[in-house]
């Protein structure tokens, strides 16, 4: 068996193990758990700020690499402990690092196969994608699709590494700052009798700016092709 196949098996085992661990502990990984240890975590961050930032980026990147389902909870925790702005930037940096590592791994294992089996029969799409790579990537990040699906599809398409990093960092920012803003206002949300959940994302003040960004991205792609820029 080729080395590539061995590495793929190891990577799949790690992914499966991470999901098994998540399934065993998913009921305890809640906002209530974070709030229960709020004082202890806050005190640790105040005494070890730089180390806390490094630890958070490492942990978040690792969870993104493994496509662990609790990253949205960790995004809210970032807002709670670091504030909306700093927390948002930390999440964007960590998510970009983790996504890029996953991108490199998935591209190494699957891009050639996907190119031969799929893109060969979608040559028109492949050509159109290459002409509008930045727009497609940004639009894909704004789509709200599960992050795992986004990273996997983009890896299959074999995009330029610099464009991947650029569109990931800026494309996830709108959702990132929504999560960190929710996290920084958890006390207010709970006091108002609201339940913490994904339904908070579709509030007009959050979703309308994202829809506007998506519209402007599509408009830019259309104009670019019509003007042949």
Buried (B, 14 or more C-beta within 10 A) or exposed (E): EEEEEEEBEEBEEEBEEBBEEBEEEEEEBEBEBBBEEBEEBEEBBEEEEEEBBEEBBEBBBBBBBBBBBBBBBBBBBBBBBBBBEBBBBBBBBBBBBBBBBBBEBBBBBBBEEBBEEEBEEEEEEBEBBEBBBBBBBBBBBBEBEEBBEBBBEBBBBBBEEEBBBBBBBBBBBBBBBBBBBBBBBBEEBBEEEEEBEEEBBEEEEBBEEBEEBBEEBBEBBEEBEEEEE
